[in-house]
């Protein structure tokens, strides 16, 4: 009763000739989205979690400040420090740094500078408020408390 | 007579192409950090001129929603001790939309609100007059010893109250409202419609120095 006869065999190989193209597409995607880390972060960075996150649109207007305990306490001590670009700076130098960052922008955008403060969750409010005071002095009032998303209960 | 030699195969062997591409792909996968410029936005107050005394703004006590966080990360909300922030945003929404003593503009604002927000108006004379400028303010006061994490958690809840009100006014969810960029006129109109007459009034007081480091 060979009613269900085996169908004639066509080639059973999956054509793999398009595979490199697919892989290349993925490759290009990751190459474009990749931002190679251009600076070493010298302070601890465990960002706090929050729910009401907003995205910043214009990346060119953002300057980053890193705040946290130094990773090398033997060199820099254990008190929270501020890192701008790739060096640790004192709180007093923030005004100078902000002005440097503003000079990099074009004149019309200068007052739209946004500081993204990446502060470690273990930092106390004392140093944070000192930084905010300096930023007010430097007239860089747009501030973003960088944080990661939290899954809501 | 330069006769072309009869080559065995004219094609480049493309079989290993996938392997090379895979290697590169894995390299970029590992090194990639998808840039995340996400966080909680805050606008600092303008700098104070030392020659000009700070403006003496008179606000009634009932128009201020006080949140105090001490050096042990304990919360005092409107004079009462609370041990978590779960209900904070609901309290703030009730406070903002209380409409205790609205003036003509505030009544117009109230009439424009959706029903679900109108239902929050308790008209309690001890709570805020109206949420427009000159009305309700949420004040956060920390200590220098408060942890940044707790401060952000509180600020997060205050922002949440505002965003949920804004989103409800334009019929979106809070997530959708926050994702609006304002890049095209339609989105900008939505953002403005949500905020209209309800300014984000969060006052962040200078931390006090007891228990400081």
Interface residues (C-beta under 8 A of the other chain):
Chain A: X16 X17 X19 X20 X23 X24 X26 X27 X30 X31 X33 X34 X35 X36 X37 X48 X50 X51 X52 X53 X54 X55 X56 X57 X59 X62 X116 X119 X120 X121 X122 X123 X124 X125 X126 X128 X129 X132 X135 X136 X137 X139 X141 X142 X143 X144 X145 X146 X147 X148 X149
Chain B: X14 X17 X18 X21 X22 X24 X25 X28 X29 X31 X32 X33 X34 X35 X36 X37 X38 X39 X40 X41 X42 X43 X44 X45 X46 X47 X48 X142 X143 X144 X145 X146 X147 X148 X149 X151 X152 X153 X155 X156 X159 X160 X163 X174 X178 X179 X181 X183 X206 X207 X212 X213
